[in-house]
Amino acid sequence: MDLVRHKRAEFAKLHTIKGAFLMPNAWDAGSARLLEKLGFQALATTSAGLAFSLGLRDSSGSLSRGQVIDNAGAIVEATNIPVSADLEDGFGASPEDCALTIREAGQVGLCGGAIEDATGNPDQPIYEFGLAVDRIRAAVEAKPHSDFLVTARAENFLYNRPDLEDTIQRLLAFEEVGADVVYAPGLPDIETVRAICSAVSVPVNVVVGLSTANFTVGDLSAVGVRRISTGGSLARAALGEMIRAASELRETGTCEYAANAISDADASAQMRRISRMVM
């Protein structure tokens, strides 16, 4: 079995194990290698983290399909564990756009990818139900291999539409057309998570670090979640520390931030270790 097929088989297997596994989101090769070294079994990419690294807003249209796929490919090449990609809205409104995105994702060795139903249009932020389902159907039909996992996202709760009934209806329809994993980011409490896990038959992904909801891995596992991602929260944590440190230096002329920074020797040691992992 070649390496890509092996990774896809391992990724699929993770979704069958009892309890939730952690899949943090890396934004470049270096962050991916560090997360692998810390012992995580799979990674996702983050369009937010990639946008921040390029000095761009995390918003629809900030990144092109090519930028996202190239970044995901670099993360795949940098690591020995499965990687699933944040593929935003599929980079176009049509089902054909979503299909093309999935095909290109498969070509760079990804083990899966997530397509959301957000439009990027503030006047109509969520795709109409029928079109949203057709987009996921097209993504599933474009899968490069049966072990490539398509994650279908229902974005209501991120766009001030806390409609649990519609969210569940969408997730069930996505499951019916072949989505391997479903995902509704921004859920407000554990009972809402439980309701979604009880309603669907496929694995459910939940993102942590996105809102004030302070879910633990144990909480999420107990209500049936199978996969936990971090979205852009790790990238935002890193960005926040840099801004605080630079602001201290600029505003007070002090560098107390250095006391909490990893030492140069430790950073070099970490880089040596992760370099050996991919040689």
Helices and strands as residue ranges (DSSP letters): H 3-14, E 21-23, E 25-26, H 29-37, E 43-45, H 47-53, H 65-78, E 83-86, H 95-107, E 112-116, H 129-141, E 149-153, G 156-159, H 164-176, E 181-183, H 190-199, E 204-207, H 217-222, E 227-229, H 233-252, G 256-260, H 264-277
